[in-house]
Amino acid sequence: MTAASPWWTPDVHSDRRPRLLLRNAITAALRDWFARRDFIEVETAALQVSPGNEAHLSAFATEAIGPNGQRQPLYLHTSPEFACKKLLAAGEKRIFSLSAVYRNRERGPLHHPSFTMLEWYRVDETYESLMEDCAGLVALAAERAGAKRFSFRGREADPFAEPERLSVAEAFSRHAGIDLLATVAADGSTDREALHAALVQAGLRTASDDNWADLFSRVMVEKIEPTLGKGRATILYGYPISEAALARPSADDARTAERFELYCCGVELANAFGELTDAAEQRRRFILEMDEKQRVYGERYPIDEDFLAALSIMPQASGSALGFDRLVMLATGALRVEDVMWTPVAE
């Protein structure tokens, strides 16, 4: 089999260039959209003390060498989140970042080791306001690309239609016949055996070493995510508190968190939170996440103490992270995120 030509060969670049120019047009439109709403664009350092403390996120590690030869471990950020929240603590009210982020162990049609994250924050505004933002940004990308419909792997969606709003509990009931919240206690603790029994009854495979989070993820991947964002975008909200490490509890049900994800054509586009500002609770959650990372991957990342100190004075806020390359991919009809990146990382 003949290997595909590199992206930098003139003929390949000529084929790729129309989508890349549309990417630039969408980028300019997004910046204008935020500017007209009084957001300030910020640039955050890519090198961080901690890359983030989520169990299944893998980072690129490096080190800084000082003039005296002293070495300090650092990581390429997996998100600008910690830095952005420090800026909220400093006094910024509406900010956005459009920047490269880096994640290890990830490569495929929807994943890339280096990709562009759009992240934005609103101080003293609810996370429902971010739902409206997401709908507006999807429509804006489609408009700039001249797309009437989004399509991916046989699924289609109208990018201009009002997104469906569906709770995680409703999705589990509708698509898997599982009463998810019956396996979550009032304090947020989870019942692994109850969820395992529900999966067995639903005919889903399980493994003896699956914990509650593994079982939850299996239902999401096999039963729910393929159904989301068909016909129109879906906002999936009200995640169990154990699946929202950086989000505050929902006001109407402490078993769930102010977290939503935006899906279109079965593709996850955005992840948003009503931000947790309790530093002690955030530390507790980080430790639990790193204990799980140690169990699964045999490693853990340090906690950014500076971030926790900033969190203690950060005002109430809501924030969202959107995979910009995925949005451009859908808007331009590409099949892989690499097709809309100017310079993909070499295999």
Protein Blocks (a to p, Z undefined) as FASTA:
>chain_A
ZZdddfklmklmmmmmmmmmmmmmmmmmmmmmmmmnopacddddfbdfbgbjcfklccdd
dddddfkopacdddddfbfklmmmmmmmnopabdcdddddddehiacfkbcfbdcddddd
dehiafklmmmmmmmmmmmmmmmnopabdceehiacdfkbccddddfklmmmmmnopafk
lmpcfkopacfklmmmmmmmnopacdfklcfklmmmmmmmmmmmmmgoihiacddehiaf
klomkbccdfklmkbccdddddeehiafbdcddddfbfklmmmmmmmmmmmmmmmnopac
dddfklmmmmmmgccdddddddfklmmmmmnopabfklmgfbacdZZ
